[in-house]
């Protein structure tokens, strides 16, 4: 779904940051958590318990990153601010009317040059 930047009025798709909404980072965080659990299983010292807590937090944050990667990005590719809103929502329609923004029926998609 198309988005609109509330700062520069860019219309298009937002992007995710490096650590937010990146499925690859999420997979790496889950893998790290599982590796920490696998290497410390069966030990119950205080230091190993702290490592297990860190591992569970890493797995949880990794799952959140993977789920967040399915949502539209919040960072504007034009001005690099996190002010993107969905055009189809009530908030988006209200912003468009308040600022008298003309929304094209179809926005330009990034295309690669085609060879003849």
N, CA, C and O atoms as CSV, one atom per row, in Angstrom:
chain,resi,resn,atom,element,x,y,z
A,1,UNK,N,N,0.844,-1.175,0.000
A,1,UNK,CA,C,0.000,0.000,0.000
A,1,UNK,C,C,0.892,1.242,0.000
A,1,UNK,O,O,1.924,1.289,0.671
A,2,UNK,N,N,0.474,2.223,-0.755
A,2,UNK,CA,C,1.251,3.450,-0.890
A,2,UNK,C,C,1.277,4.231,0.418
A,2,UNK,O,O,0.346,4.176,1.222
A,3,UNK,N,N,2.370,4.958,0.601
A,3,UNK,CA,C,2.555,5.759,1.792
A,3,UNK,C,C,2.878,7.193,1.407
A,3,UNK,O,O,3.248,7.479,0.268
A,4,UNK,N,N,2.732,8.086,2.371
A,4,UNK,CA,C,2.988,9.505,2.178
A,4,UNK,C,C,3.849,9.987,3.328
A,4,UNK,O,O,3.572,9.695,4.492
A,5,UNK,N,N,4.905,10.736,2.992
A,5,UNK,CA,C,5.762,11.324,4.020
A,5,UNK,C,C,5.127,12.635,4.471
A,5,UNK,O,O,4.788,13.480,3.643
A,6,UNK,N,N,4.967,12.802,5.768
A,6,UNK,CA,C,4.323,14.010,6.282
A,6,UNK,C,C,5.259,15.209,6.279
A,6,UNK,O,O,4.813,16.334,6.502
A,7,UNK,N,N,6.542,14.994,6.032
A,7,UNK,CA,C,7.494,16.112,5.983
A,7,UNK,C,C,7.723,16.622,4.568
A,7,UNK,O,O,7.551,17.811,4.296
A,8,UNK,N,N,8.110,15.724,3.666
A,8,UNK,CA,C,8.475,16.167,2.306
A,8,UNK,C,C,7.395,15.848,1.275
A,8,UNK,O,O,7.540,16.201,0.105
A,9,UNK,N,N,6.312,15.183,1.691
A,9,UNK,CA,C,5.160,14.823,0.851
A,9,UNK,C,C,5.529,13.836,-0.254
A,9,UNK,O,O,4.876,13.798,-1.297
A,10,UNK,N,N,6.572,13.038,-0.028
A,10,UNK,CA,C,6.944,11.968,-0.958
A,10,UNK,C,C,5.847,10.908,-0.926
A,10,UNK,O,O,5.354,10.554,0.145
A,11,UNK,N,N,5.469,10.407,-2.087
A,11,UNK,CA,C,4.475,9.339,-2.174
A,11,UNK,C,C,5.158,8.115,-2.760
A,11,UNK,O,O,5.758,8.181,-3.833
A,12,UNK,N,N,5.064,7.015,-2.060
A,12,UNK,CA,C,5.702,5.780,-2.502
A,12,UNK,C,C,5.741,4.783,-1.355
A,12,UNK,O,O,4.855,4.768,-0.500
A,13,UNK,N,N,6.753,3.969,-1.344
A,13,UNK,CA,C,6.904,2.967,-0.301
A,13,UNK,C,C,8.030,3.378,0.642
A,13,UNK,O,O,9.105,3.784,0.199
A,14,UNK,N,N,7.775,3.270,1.935
A,14,UNK,CA,C,8.809,3.545,2.922
A,14,UNK,C,C,9.762,2.366,3.021
A,14,UNK,O,O,9.510,1.292,2.475
A,15,UNK,N,N,10.841,2.587,3.717
A,15,UNK,CA,C,11.811,1.501,3.895
A,15,UNK,C,C,12.038,1.276,5.382
A,15,UNK,O,O,11.688,2.110,6.217
A,16,UNK,N,N,12.621,0.156,5.685
A,16,UNK,CA,C,12.949,-0.193,7.062
A,16,UNK,C,C,14.383,0.226,7.355
A,16,UNK,O,O,15.184,0.402,6.438
A,17,UNK,N,N,14.701,0.383,8.625
A,17,UNK,CA,C,16.065,0.668,9.031
A,17,UNK,C,C,16.897,-0.602,9.031
A,17,UNK,O,O,16.398,-1.682,8.713
A,18,UNK,N,N,18.147,-0.470,9.382
A,18,UNK,CA,C,19.046,-1.623,9.376
A,18,UNK,C,C,18.625,-2.679,10.388
A,18,UNK,O,O,18.617,-3.870,10.074
A,19,UNK,N,N,18.278,-2.257,11.592
A,19,UNK,CA,C,17.952,-3.221,12.645
A,19,UNK,C,C,16.465,-3.333,12.925
A,19,UNK,O,O,16.067,-4.169,13.736
A,20,UNK,N,N,15.627,-2.524,12.287
A,20,UNK,CA,C,14.186,-2.642,12.512
A,20,UNK,C,C,13.525,-3.118,11.233
A,20,UNK,O,O,13.688,-2.513,10.174
A,21,UNK,N,N,12.795,-4.183,11.340
A,21,UNK,CA,C,12.095,-4.690,10.183
A,21,UNK,C,C,12.953,-5.435,9.196
A,21,UNK,O,O,12.534,-5.645,8.058
A,22,UNK,N,N,14.132,-5.840,9.591
A,22,UNK,CA,C,15.019,-6.572,8.709
A,22,UNK,C,C,14.929,-8.057,9.075
A,22,UNK,O,O,15.363,-8.465,10.152
A,23,UNK,N,N,14.371,-8.847,8.182
A,23,UNK,CA,C,14.166,-10.270,8.452
A,23,UNK,C,C,15.496,-10.999,8.646
A,23,UNK,O,O,15.575,-11.927,9.451
A,24,UNK,N,N,16.536,-10.594,7.923
A,24,UNK,CA,C,17.839,-11.258,8.053
A,24,UNK,C,C,18.451,-11.009,9.439
A,24,UNK,O,O,19.034,-11.912,10.038
A,25,UNK,N,N,18.313,-9.792,9.934
A,25,UNK,CA,C,18.796,-9.495,11.283
A,25,UNK,C,C,17.987,-10.290,12.299
A,25,UNK,O,O,18.535,-10.792,13.280
A,26,UNK,N,N,16.678,-10.404,12.062
A,26,UNK,CA,C,15.828,-11.199,12.953
A,26,UNK,C,C,16.247,-12.655,13.005
A,26,UNK,O,O,16.291,-13.255,14.078
A,27,UNK,N,N,16.554,-13.223,11.853
A,27,UNK,CA,C,17.013,-14.615,11.798
A,27,UNK,C,C,18.346,-14.762,12.529
A,27,UNK,O,O,18.564,-15.746,13.236
A,28,UNK,N,N,19.234,-13.784,12.358
A,28,UNK,CA,C,20.531,-13.822,13.046
A,28,UNK,C,C,20.338,-13.725,14.558
A,28,UNK,O,O,21.034,-14.405,15.313
A,29,UNK,N,N,19.395,-12.883,15.011
A,29,UNK,CA,C,19.145,-12.755,16.450
A,29,UNK,C,C,18.578,-14.045,17.027
A,29,UNK,O,O,18.959,-14.456,18.123
A,30,UNK,N,N,17.674,-14.680,16.300
A,30,UNK,CA,C,17.117,-15.952,16.767
A,30,UNK,C,C,18.204,-17.016,16.800
A,30,UNK,O,O,18.277,-17.793,17.751
A,31,UNK,N,N,19.047,-17.062,15.779
A,31,UNK,CA,C,20.139,-18.042,15.735
A,31,UNK,C,C,21.110,-17.835,16.884
A,31,UNK,O,O,21.566,-18.799,17.499
A,32,UNK,N,N,21.429,-16.573,17.175
A,32,UNK,CA,C,22.316,-16.273,18.299
A,32,UNK,C,C,21.710,-16.751,19.610
A,32,UNK,O,O,22.388,-17.368,20.431
A,33,UNK,N,N,20.430,-16.461,19.799
A,33,UNK,CA,C,19.755,-16.893,21.022
A,33,UNK,C,C,19.749,-18.401,21.165
A,33,UNK,O,O,20.021,-18.930,22.243
A,34,UNK,N,N,19.440,-19.093,20.082
A,34,UNK,CA,C,19.431,-20.562,20.135
A,34,UNK,C,C,20.826,-21.125,20.382
A,34,UNK,O,O,20.979,-22.109,21.106
A,35,UNK,N,N,21.838,-20.509,19.788
A,35,UNK,CA,C,23.219,-20.965,20.015
A,35,UNK,C,C,23.627,-20.754,21.470
A,35,UNK,O,O,24.284,-21.613,22.057
A,36,UNK,N,N,23.249,-19.632,22.051
A,36,UNK,CA,C,23.563,-19.385,23.469
A,36,UNK,C,C,22.865,-20.388,24.371
A,36,UNK,O,O,23.446,-20.861,25.347
A,37,UNK,N,N,21.631,-20.711,24.050
A,37,UNK,CA,C,20.904,-21.701,24.848
A,37,UNK,C,C,21.538,-23.074,24.693
A,37,UNK,O,O,21.713,-23.791,25.678
A,38,UNK,N,N,21.882,-23.447,23.466
A,38,UNK,CA,C,22.458,-24.776,23.211
A,38,UNK,C,C,23.802,-24.961,23.910
A,38,UNK,O,O,24.105,-26.056,24.382
A,39,UNK,N,N,24.605,-23.910,23.981
A,39,UNK,CA,C,25.922,-24.057,24.612
A,39,UNK,C,C,25.855,-24.018,26.128
A,39,UNK,O,O,26.789,-24.466,26.793
A,40,UNK,N,N,24.786,-23.498,26.686
A,40,UNK,CA,C,24.700,-23.387,28.140
A,40,UNK,C,C,23.619,-24.261,28.756
A,40,UNK,O,O,23.275,-24.084,29.925
A,41,UNK,N,N,23.083,-25.191,27.995
A,41,UNK,CA,C,22.021,-26.039,28.534
A,41,UNK,C,C,22.603,-27.008,29.565
A,41,UNK,O,O,23.676,-27.575,29.356
A,42,UNK,N,N,21.924,-27.183,30.622
A,42,UNK,CA,C,22.362,-28.099,31.673
A,42,UNK,C,C,23.196,-27.442,32.758
A,42,UNK,O,O,23.471,-28.078,33.775
A,43,UNK,N,N,23.601,-26.211,32.582
A,43,UNK,CA,C,24.377,-25.499,33.601
A,43,UNK,C,C,23.465,-24.463,34.256
A,43,UNK,O,O,22.694,-23.784,33.578
A,44,UNK,N,N,23.562,-24.351,35.554
A,44,UNK,CA,C,22.692,-23.399,36.233
A,44,UNK,C,C,23.467,-22.530,37.213
A,44,UNK,O,O,23.058,-22.373,38.364
A,45,UNK,N,N,24.576,-21.971,36.768
A,45,UNK,CA,C,25.280,-20.951,37.546
A,45,UNK,C,C,24.596,-19.626,37.282
A,45,UNK,O,O,23.775,-19.521,36.371
A,46,UNK,N,N,24.920,-18.624,38.059
A,46,UNK,CA,C,24.331,-17.304,37.850
A,46,UNK,C,C,24.754,-16.717,36.506
A,46,UNK,O,O,23.960,-16.073,35.822
A,47,UNK,N,N,26.002,-16.945,36.140
A,47,UNK,CA,C,26.452,-16.383,34.858
A,47,UNK,C,C,25.735,-17.048,33.682
A,47,UNK,O,O,25.404,-16.375,32.706
A,48,UNK,N,N,25.494,-18.351,33.760
A,48,UNK,CA,C,24.777,-19.040,32.686
A,48,UNK,C,C,23.305,-18.642,32.651
A,48,UNK,O,O,22.706,-18.579,31.578
A,49,UNK,N,N,22.723,-18.376,33.804
A,49,UNK,CA,C,21.327,-17.926,33.840
A,49,UNK,C,C,21.203,-16.556,33.174
A,49,UNK,O,O,20.238,-16.295,32.456
A,50,UNK,N,N,22.170,-15.696,33.413
A,50,UNK,CA,C,22.151,-14.377,32.768
A,50,UNK,C,C,22.290,-14.540,31.256
A,50,UNK,O,O,21.616,-13.843,30.497
A,51,UNK,N,N,23.152,-15.448,30.812
A,51,UNK,CA,C,23.309,-15.703,29.380
A,51,UNK,C,C,22.010,-16.247,28.791
A,51,UNK,O,O,21.641,-15.886,27.674
A,52,UNK,N,N,21.312,-17.112,29.530
A,52,UNK,CA,C,20.046,-17.651,29.046
A,52,UNK,C,C,18.983,-16.552,28.938
A,52,UNK,O,O,18.176,-16.555,28.008
A,53,UNK,N,N,18.985,-15.623,29.879
A,53,UNK,CA,C,18.042,-14.497,29.815
A,53,UNK,C,C,18.342,-13.646,28.582
A,53,UNK,O,O,17.428,-13.236,27.868
A,54,UNK,N,N,19.621,-13.384,28.337
A,54,UNK,CA,C,20.009,-12.620,27.141
A,54,UNK,C,C,19.600,-13.377,25.875
A,54,UNK,O,O,19.166,-12.764,24.900
A,55,UNK,N,N,19.737,-14.703,25.888
A,55,UNK,CA,C,19.361,-15.512,24.728
A,55,UNK,C,C,17.855,-15.426,24.462
A,55,UNK,O,O,17.433,-15.299,23.313
A,56,UNK,N,N,17.056,-15.494,25.511
A,56,UNK,CA,C,15.603,-15.410,25.339
A,56,UNK,C,C,15.212,-14.035,24.816
A,56,UNK,O,O,14.337,-13.926,23.957
A,57,UNK,N,N,15.847,-12.991,25.322
A,57,UNK,CA,C,15.571,-11.631,24.830
A,57,UNK,C,C,15.961,-11.524,23.360
A,57,UNK,O,O,15.234,-10.917,22.573
A,58,UNK,N,N,17.101,-12.106,22.979
A,58,UNK,CA,C,17.547,-12.077,21.587
A,58,UNK,C,C,16.546,-12.783,20.678
A,58,UNK,O,O,16.243,-12.291,19.591
A,59,UNK,N,N,16.038,-13.914,21.106
A,59,UNK,CA,C,15.042,-14.647,20.311
A,59,UNK,C,C,13.762,-13.823,20.183
A,59,UNK,O,O,13.184,-13.746,19.099
A,60,UNK,N,N,13.321,-13.217,21.263
A,60,UNK,CA,C,12.100,-12.401,21.253
A,60,UNK,C,C,12.244,-11.212,20.309
A,60,UNK,O,O,11.344,-10.938,19.515
A,61,UNK,N,N,13.362,-10.509,20.389
A,61,UNK,CA,C,13.590,-9.353,19.513
A,61,UNK,C,C,13.701,-9.804,18.054
A,61,UNK,O,O,13.237,-9.103,17.155
A,62,UNK,N,N,14.305,-10.956,17.813
A,62,UNK,CA,C,14.392,-11.491,16.457
A,62,UNK,C,C,13.024,-11.794,15.869
A,62,UNK,O,O,12.772,-11.511,14.698
A,63,UNK,N,N,12.145,-12.368,16.675
A,63,UNK,CA,C,10.780,-12.644,16.219
A,63,UNK,C,C,10.057,-11.331,15.902
A,63,UNK,O,O,9.356,-11.233,14.895
A,64,UNK,N,N,10.229,-10.330,16.760
A,64,UNK,CA,C,9.609,-9.021,16.499
A,64,UNK,C,C,10.137,-8.402,15.208
A,64,UNK,O,O,9.368,-7.804,14.456
A,65,UNK,N,N,11.432,-8.536,14.938
A,65,UNK,CA,C,12.009,-8.011,13.694
A,65,UNK,C,C,11.414,-8.695,12.472
A,65,UNK,O,O,11.110,-8.034,11.478
A,66,UNK,N,N,11.246,-9.998,12.536
A,66,UNK,CA,C,10.679,-10.728,11.402
A,66,UNK,C,C,9.230,-10.303,11.183
A,66,UNK,O,O,8.811,-10.099,10.043
A,67,UNK,N,N,8.463,-10.168,12.259
A,67,UNK,CA,C,7.077,-9.723,12.127
A,67,UNK,C,C,7.009,-8.290,11.602
A,67,UNK,O,O,6.131,-7.961,10.804
A,68,UNK,N,N,7.933,-7.438,12.047
A,68,UNK,CA,C,7.953,-6.044,11.610
A,68,UNK,C,C,8.333,-5.924,10.132
A,68,UNK,O,O,7.956,-4.955,9.474
A,69,UNK,N,N,9.069,-6.892,9.613
A,69,UNK,CA,C,9.476,-6.820,8.205
A,69,UNK,C,C,8.286,-7.008,7.267
A,69,UNK,O,O,8.372,-6.659,6.089
A,70,UNK,N,N,7.192,-7.546,7.764
A,70,UNK,CA,C,5.998,-7.734,6.944
A,70,UNK,C,C,5.179,-6.450,6.846
A,70,UNK,O,O,4.329,-6.334,5.963
A,71,UNK,N,N,5.414,-5.490,7.728
A,71,UNK,CA,C,4.683,-4.227,7.724
A,71,UNK,C,C,5.364,-3.246,6.770
A,71,UNK,O,O,6.536,-3.418,6.435
A,72,UNK,N,N,4.629,-2.212,6.331
A,72,UNK,CA,C,5.263,-1.197,5.483
A,72,UNK,C,C,6.352,-0.449,6.245
A,72,UNK,O,O,6.249,-0.259,7.457
A,73,UNK,N,N,7.384,-0.031,5.540
A,73,UNK,CA,C,8.483,0.701,6.169
A,73,UNK,C,C,8.043,2.074,6.649
A,73,UNK,O,O,7.088,2.646,6.124
A,74,UNK,N,N,8.735,2.594,7.637
A,74,UNK,CA,C,8.378,3.882,8.215
A,74,UNK,C,C,9.348,4.989,7.836
A,74,UNK,O,O,9.093,6.154,8.141
A,75,UNK,N,N,10.452,4.659,7.180
A,75,UNK,CA,C,11.465,5.658,6.851
A,75,UNK,C,C,11.264,6.123,5.410
A,75,UNK,O,O,11.175,5.308,4.493
A,76,UNK,N,N,11.192,7.436,5.222
A,76,UNK,CA,C,11.013,8.015,3.894
A,76,UNK,C,C,12.323,7.876,3.112
A,76,UNK,O,O,13.374,8.283,3.607
A,77,UNK,N,N,12.282,7.311,1.907
A,77,UNK,CA,C,13.509,7.197,1.119
A,77,UNK,C,C,14.008,8.541,0.593
A,77,UNK,O,O,15.162,8.649,0.181
A,78,UNK,N,N,13.158,9.561,0.602
A,78,UNK,CA,C,13.528,10.872,0.091
A,78,UNK,C,C,14.225,11.720,1.152
A,78,UNK,O,O,15.335,12.200,0.924
A,79,UNK,N,N,13.585,11.910,2.310
A,79,UNK,CA,C,14.147,12.801,3.333
A,79,UNK,C,C,14.744,12.054,4.526
A,79,UNK,O,O,15.303,12.681,5.427
A,80,UNK,N,N,14.635,10.733,4.544
A,80,UNK,CA,C,15.229,9.869,5.573
A,80,UNK,C,C,14.637,10.062,6.970
A,80,UNK,O,O,15.290,9.728,7.959
A,81,UNK,N,N,13.424,10.591,7.072
A,81,UNK,CA,C,12.746,10.766,8.361
A,81,UNK,C,C,11.714,9.659,8.536
A,81,UNK,O,O,11.262,9.068,7.555
A,82,UNK,N,N,11.345,9.381,9.768
A,82,UNK,CA,C,10.383,8.318,10.057
A,82,UNK,C,C,8.971,8.890,10.177
A,82,UNK,O,O,8.325,8.765,11.217
A,83,UNK,N,N,8.509,9.511,9.111
A,83,UNK,CA,C,7.205,10.158,9.130
A,83,UNK,C,C,6.271,9.646,8.039
A,83,UNK,O,O,5.438,10.404,7.542
A,84,UNK,N,N,6.391,8.389,7.661
A,84,UNK,CA,C,5.542,7.843,6.608
A,84,UNK,C,C,4.216,7.364,7.190
A,84,UNK,O,O,4.184,6.710,8.232
A,85,UNK,N,N,3.113,7.700,6.498
A,85,UNK,CA,C,1.791,7.210,6.887
A,85,UNK,C,C,1.148,6.564,5.667
A,85,UNK,O,O,1.467,6.915,4.531
A,86,UNK,N,N,0.254,5.634,5.900
A,86,UNK,CA,C,-0.440,4.967,4.810
A,86,UNK,C,C,-1.489,5.902,4.224
A,86,UNK,O,O,-2.222,6.561,4.961
A,87,UNK,N,N,-1.558,5.959,2.905
A,87,UNK,CA,C,-2.503,6.851,2.232
A,87,UNK,C,C,-3.939,6.395,2.448
A,87,UNK,O,O,-4.831,7.229,2.599
A,88,UNK,N,N,-4.174,5.110,2.466
A,88,UNK,CA,C,-5.522,4.576,2.560
A,88,UNK,C,C,-6.157,4.662,3.940
A,88,UNK,O,O,-7.341,4.356,4.081
A,89,UNK,N,N,-5.422,5.063,4.951
A,89,UNK,CA,C,-5.979,5.138,6.292
A,89,UNK,C,C,-6.696,6.465,6.514
A,89,UNK,O,O,-6.567,7.402,5.726
A,90,UNK,N,N,-7.453,6.521,7.605
A,90,UNK,CA,C,-8.162,7.743,7.967
A,90,UNK,C,C,-7.187,8.893,8.201
A,90,UNK,O,O,-7.421,10.024,7.774
A,91,UNK,N,N,-6.083,8.579,8.892
A,91,UNK,CA,C,-5.057,9.586,9.167
A,91,UNK,C,C,-4.447,10.108,7.869
A,91,UNK,O,O,-4.227,11.310,7.724
A,92,UNK,N,N,-4.177,9.213,6.932
A,92,UNK,CA,C,-3.609,9.612,5.653
A,92,UNK,C,C,-4.550,10.485,4.845
A,92,UNK,O,O,-4.128,11.494,4.280
A,93,UNK,N,N,-5.812,10.111,4.785
A,93,UNK,CA,C,-6.797,10.899,4.045
A,93,UNK,C,C,-6.987,12.278,4.670
A,93,UNK,O,O,-7.150,13.272,3.963
A,94,UNK,N,N,-6.966,12.327,5.986
A,94,UNK,CA,C,-7.101,13.609,6.688
A,94,UNK,C,C,-5.908,14.514,6.367
A,94,UNK,O,O,-6.085,15.706,6.117
A,95,UNK,N,N,-4.692,13.953,6.373
A,95,UNK,CA,C,-3.493,14.727,6.074
A,95,UNK,C,C,-3.512,15.240,4.643
A,95,UNK,O,O,-3.123,16.378,4.382
A,96,UNK,N,N,-3.966,14.401,3.716
A,96,UNK,CA,C,-4.045,14.796,2.305
A,96,UNK,C,C,-5.013,15.967,2.129
A,96,UNK,O,O,-4.712,16.918,1.408
A,97,UNK,N,N,-6.168,15.902,2.783
A,97,UNK,CA,C,-7.161,16.977,2.660
A,97,UNK,C,C,-6.676,18.262,3.318
A,97,UNK,O,O,-6.861,19.346,2.765
A,98,UNK,N,N,-6.053,18.152,4.501
A,98,UNK,CA,C,-5.583,19.338,5.219
A,98,UNK,C,C,-4.480,20.072,4.458
A,98,UNK,O,O,-4.407,21.300,4.502
A,99,UNK,N,N,-3.630,19.330,3.766
A,99,UNK,CA,C,-2.491,19.932,3.075
A,99,UNK,C,C,-2.692,20.068,1.574
A,99,UNK,O,O,-1.773,20.468,0.859
A,100,UNK,N,N,-3.894,19.738,1.087
A,100,UNK,CA,C,-4.241,19.872,-0.317
A,100,UNK,C,C,-3.201,19.199,-1.223
A,100,UNK,O,O,-2.659,19.822,-2.136
A,101,UNK,N,N,-2.942,17.942,-0.957
A,101,UNK,CA,C,-1.961,17.160,-1.712
A,101,UNK,C,C,-2.691,16.381,-2.801
A,101,UNK,O,O,-3.706,15.737,-2.535
A,102,UNK,N,N,-2.180,16.438,-4.006
A,102,UNK,CA,C,-2.773,15.648,-5.085
A,102,UNK,C,C,-2.047,14.314,-5.158
A,102,UNK,O,O,-0.824,14.256,-5.294
A,103,UNK,N,N,-2.818,13.262,-5.067
A,103,UNK,CA,C,-2.260,11.916,-5.102
A,103,UNK,C,C,-2.518,11.329,-6.477
A,103,UNK,O,O,-3.674,11.238,-6.892
A,104,UNK,N,N,-1.477,10.928,-7.200
A,104,UNK,CA,C,-1.699,10.317,-8.519
A,104,UNK,C,C,-2.414,8.977,-8.373
A,104,UNK,O,O,-2.277,8.302,-7.352
A,105,UNK,N,N,-3.169,8.600,-9.387
A,105,UNK,CA,C,-3.892,7.324,-9.326
A,105,UNK,C,C,-2.921,6.159,-9.250
A,105,UNK,O,O,-3.166,5.186,-8.537
A,106,UNK,N,N,-1.827,6.257,-9.978
A,106,UNK,CA,C,-0.772,5.249,-9.905
A,106,UNK,C,C,0.538,5.971,-9.694
A,106,UNK,O,O,0.883,6.886,-10.442
A,107,UNK,N,N,1.268,5.559,-8.671
A,107,UNK,CA,C,2.565,6.185,-8.438
A,107,UNK,C,C,3.610,5.468,-9.268
A,107,UNK,O,O,3.463,4.298,-9.621
A,108,UNK,N,N,4.663,6.197,-9.566
A,108,UNK,CA,C,5.744,5.623,-10.370
A,108,UNK,C,C,6.458,4.561,-9.560
A,108,UNK,O,O,6.794,4.767,-8.394
A,109,UNK,N,N,6.683,3.435,-10.188
A,109,UNK,CA,C,7.430,2.358,-9.547
A,109,UNK,C,C,8.848,2.410,-10.056
A,109,UNK,O,O,9.104,2.774,-11.203
A,110,UNK,N,N,9.764,2.042,-9.185
A,110,UNK,CA,C,11.160,2.028,-9.610
A,110,UNK,C,C,11.337,0.883,-10.586
A,110,UNK,O,O,11.010,-0.265,-10.286
A,111,UNK,N,N,11.847,1.203,-11.732
A,111,UNK,CA,C,12.054,0.168,-12.736
A,111,UNK,C,C,13.501,0.198,-13.198
A,111,UNK,O,O,14.163,1.235,-13.208
A,112,UNK,N,N,13.950,-0.962,-13.573
A,112,UNK,CA,C,15.313,-1.050,-14.085
A,112,UNK,C,C,15.269,-0.834,-15.589
A,112,UNK,O,O,14.275,-1.159,-16.237
A,113,UNK,N,N,16.337,-0.289,-16.142
A,113,UNK,CA,C,16.359,-0.080,-17.600
A,113,UNK,C,C,16.244,-1.396,-18.330
A,113,UNK,O,O,16.908,-2.373,-17.983
A,114,UNK,N,N,15.401,-1.417,-19.341
A,114,UNK,CA,C,15.227,-2.639,-20.098
A,114,UNK,C,C,16.128,-2.618,-21.318
A,114,UNK,O,O,16.281,-1.590,-21.979
A,115,UNK,N,N,16.714,-3.750,-21.603
A,115,UNK,CA,C,17.570,-3.839,-22.790
A,115,UNK,C,C,16.721,-4.227,-23.993
A,115,UNK,O,O,15.808,-5.042,-23.865
A,116,UNK,N,N,17.007,-3.658,-25.156
A,116,UNK,CA,C,16.204,-3.962,-26.356
A,116,UNK,C,C,16.408,-5.360,-26.856
A,116,UNK,O,O,15.801,-5.754,-27.852
